[in-house]
Amino acid sequence: MLMPSQGVRILIATRPVDFRKGHDGLASMVQAALAQDPFTGTVFVFRAKRADWTGPSG
């Protein structure tokens, strides 16, 4: 399990993204959609279109 240090922001995307865009494409999406700088230390979590994983319910 990874434990981020105190004060680290973690932003989770609610819509699936196309991972074929690569790192540069995802960084561009962060800048355009979230108006955030992808190089500030914030952790951005994306999900693929194919959702094989189910999160906890409730």
C-alpha positions in Angstrom: 0.0 0.0 0.0 1.3 3.5 -0.9 0.9 6.2 1.7 1.2 9.7 0.4 3.0 12.2 2.7 0.9 14.6 4.7 -0.4 17.5 2.6 -0.3 15.8 -0.8 -3.4 16.5 -2.9 -4.9 13.5 -4.7 -7.4 14.3 -7.5 -9.4 11.3 -9.0 -10.9 11.5 -12.5 -14.6 10.4 -12.6 -14.7 9.8 -16.3 -12.6 7.3 -18.2 -9.6 8.5 -20.3 -7.8 7.1 -23.3 -4.4 6.0 -22.0 -3.0 5.9 -25.6 -2.5 9.6 -25.2 0.5 8.9 -23.0 2.0 11.1 -20.3 2.0 14.3 -22.4 -1.6 13.8 -23.4 -2.7 13.2 -19.8 -0.8 16.2 -18.6 -2.6 18.3 -21.3 -5.9 17.0 -20.0 -5.0 18.1 -16.5 -4.2 21.5 -17.7 -7.3 21.9 -19.9 -10.0 20.2 -17.9 -8.9 20.9 -14.3 -6.9 24.1 -14.8 -4.1 22.6 -12.7 -0.4 22.4 -13.2 0.5 18.7 -13.5 4.0 19.3 -12.2 3.2 20.7 -8.7 3.4 17.4 -6.8 -0.4 16.7 -6.9 -1.3 13.1 -7.7 -3.8 12.7 -10.5 -5.5 9.3 -10.7 -7.2 8.3 -14.0 -9.3 5.3 -14.9 -9.5 3.4 -18.2 -12.7 2.9 -20.2 -12.6 -0.8 -19.4 -13.4 -0.9 -15.7 -12.4 -4.4 -14.6 -12.1 -3.2 -11.0 -15.0 -2.4 -8.8 -14.6 -0.1 -5.9 -16.2 -0.5 -2.5 -19.9 0.0 -2.4 -22.0 1.8 0.2 
